[in-house]
Amino acid sequence: MGMGYCPCFRRKRKGIMLKSKRNNSYSEARTSTPPPINSHIAPLDNAVKYSTVLEPRQQVLISKDGSPPRSNLPTFSYRDLATATNNFRRESIIGEGGFGPVYKGQLETSQIVAVKKLNHSGLQGDKEFFVEVQMLSLLRHPNLVNLIGYCSEGEQRLLIYEFMPLGSLEYHLHDMTPDMEPLGWDTRMVIASGAAKGLDYLHNQADRPVIYRDLKSANILLGEGFHARLSDFGLAKFGPTADDTHVSTRVMGTHGYCAPEYAGTGKLTMKSDIYSFGVLLLELITGCRVMDDSREHGKEMLLDWARPMLKDRMNYVKLADPMLRGKFPQSIFRRVVELVLMCVQDDPQARPHTKDIVLALSYFASQKHDSHATQSNQIVSQGDGRISPVEELTIGSPTDFNGAGIDVKEMSRDQERKRAVAEAKNWGETWREKGKQN
């Protein structure tokens, strides 16, 4: 695939920002009573992106010379970047997003890079620029995109990233060219596992917890071997501190991925990201867009469209992307669907922890699919007659998945969730230790 990619590389679509149909101007989303989890958020229409506002606790101070404080990233001159991109010629543009156009360039060191140039009349500005510089100067992980440097010369605001040769997940799911092969099941699980690891780093391993707030397929970039990296941190916020349970903020994110309790109240928590991850995982296994106006009324959002098939466990396989051509392990597919359901539960506190998601997806990614094997609806055992606790997460699970319109009775939801999570942790740790020994 000769097409490269970089942060914010996506085709322009209707509703990049909350937009008023009356005056064609952009406005802010108003908070209201939280809607039911899979209902449409009426004030948003088909909007996707919201305006960005930094709250005082996260405000990035801009020094007199225009550079963000405490950044250890190298700076580039505007002239250097003009040279690298052939004077920002249109032929060098490889994408455009809310921040502005993105150019493919080559530095004097011969390194190929992606240069994102702020469009001052666009949807984002200095605040998003400095948040991105601040965040990526503090955060380093194999599953986060690498910010090489920046330029803040005069009025110019540019970000320089490593070039991601395989593009974005969105590109491979929804914008394939005729010469491209669709993503196989094993590759999809590798991508999901990598994205989960990046999110877990933000939530639990960074010096200060970070809420990503814009998890979506367009922001998952793919390197060699389909190594997933999270990108575009302009909307990221530091998590709550001390005794705070949430961060109060104006609503920002992407319609369809945005957790309903956050969209309705402006109260942001780590669990808001978990909901987004559940939607992303559903998008990955179905190959369907998260928002699609061509679907019948009331089912424009992916989760609403999928709900009828989510009501019966035996219908889960009907959700599978036709591009998989039936080449996927049905037992694992069902486990992934159940993980989706856990992530999008109505009660944010009932959603799983990122560590548990990483353990489960690491297992799914390790189970390579034999495309020549006979498909079976039976649960696959570990080889010694036992069924793994990851699989037990969902076998006859009585968990009440309110978030997807599922009502399965018999046992207490909290009791079942605690049991399932405890088993997943125990099995996952054992599986990981065995891997080290081998």
Secondary structure, DSSP 4 states (H G I P E B T S, - for coil): ----B-TT-----S-SS-B-TTTS-B-PPPP-SPPPTTS--GGGTT---------GGG-----TTS--TT--S-B--HHHHHHHTTTT-GGGEEEE-SS-EEEEEE-TT--EEEEEE--TTSS--HHHHHHHHHHHHH---TTB--EEEEE--TT--EEEEE-BTT-BHHHHHHS--TTPPPPPHHHHHHHHHHHHHHHHIIIIISSS-EE----SGGGEEE-GGG-EEE---TT-EEPP-TT---EE----S-TTTS-HHHHHH-EE-HHHHHHHHHHHHHHHHH---SB-TTSPTT--BHHHHHHHHHTSGGGGGGGS-GGGTT-S-HHHHHHHHHHHHHHT-SSGGGSPPHHHHHHHHHHHHHS---TTSPP-SSPPP-SSSPPPHHHHTTTT-----GGGT----SS-HHHHHHHHHHHHHHHHHHHHHHHHH-
